[in-house]
């Protein structure tokens, strides 16, 4: 056998040499790095068998998918944790056997299997935990109410799940009052959309609604705190589940990414609001103007204010006037033309210089500013453009109302 092998190797070498001589220039002869005897010995030497590695040893070197975010609640009363290590590995990570939310005594408030990605975000008061779990093509958010010890899955505004290839970009809680929480989250897929989930309870049962949110950042920057650091003003539009109708608006002022101040407005009567920005000699200000009318009773008011470093309103100027136009109803109390005219002239002095941020007065969303805004919103008395005759005009309005 060895002789046959040696003959085959010699024929192979001879063929290679002939090809070299025919097609290539002569080369300097050198000894081959490996001799025929060495090749033969290697072929006859049995290969050393590799030791078998157990599944346990393989898994021991693969890390477990961790929890993103802060597992411990702000009040240190609850914690999201993983338990165990499954044999399922995805993208170089082993899935936890269990993902669960527990209290200090070890009582389980919520539990599920582990996922390749798990993110937790706590509300500032520690009442709610938003837990995002995601696999390769899908994901979902569960909100756990630690007070009621109940949980629910967050859906899209139409009640459906997030669907495939819609993944969480970011989520955060906002808390305005003890009962007013908002989970703001952004999903990215074919398009990026922002949503707001508003949890609530009825008869100790956790529930909640999800709305579409659109954020428009205004080009103008202001310094309402007068600290030399400009603030960013934006309008948040919150839409009903159908996506067509506006549920409410929110005006917010942020400084270096942190929300400093906000006010809501809606097109329903109870939600009428007007927010304006005003530059004065003292500095930038915000302004509210409310020409309120209901059932023949008028309550007109305005307020000009700046903000302190915490976002608290600091009043710079304010005034109001009350009257009623129930002249022939037997319940009429007061209508003072001079007083009403003085208030309107005072308010107009601010409004004609102000820039409108948002107004829903009269159920209409307005965008006009300054002089145009004032004349579009003060239509009740049909005031003339000449400010000096307003008192006379209002007196005539009262007289004609009595006569008619």
Secondary structure, 3 states (H helix, E strand, C coil): CHHHHHHHHHHHHHHHHHHHHHHCCCCCCCCCCCCHHHHHHHHHCCCCCCCCCCHHHHHHCCCECCEECCCECCCCCEEEEEECCCCCEECCEECCCEEEEEECCCCEEEEECCCCEEEEEECCCCCEEEEEEECCCCEEEEEEECCCCEEEEECCCCCCCCCCCCEEEEEEEEECCCCCEEEEEEEECCCEEEEEEEEEECCCCEEEEEEEEEEEEEEEEECCCCCCCCEEEEEEEEECCCCCCEEEEEEEEEECCEEEEEEEECCCHHHCCEEEEEECCCCEEEEEEEEEEECCEEEEEEEEEEECCCCCEEEEEEEEEEEECCCCCCCCCCCCHHHHHHHHHHHHHHHCCCEEEEECHHHCCECCCHHHHHHHHCCCCCCCCCHHHHHHHHHHHHHHHHHC
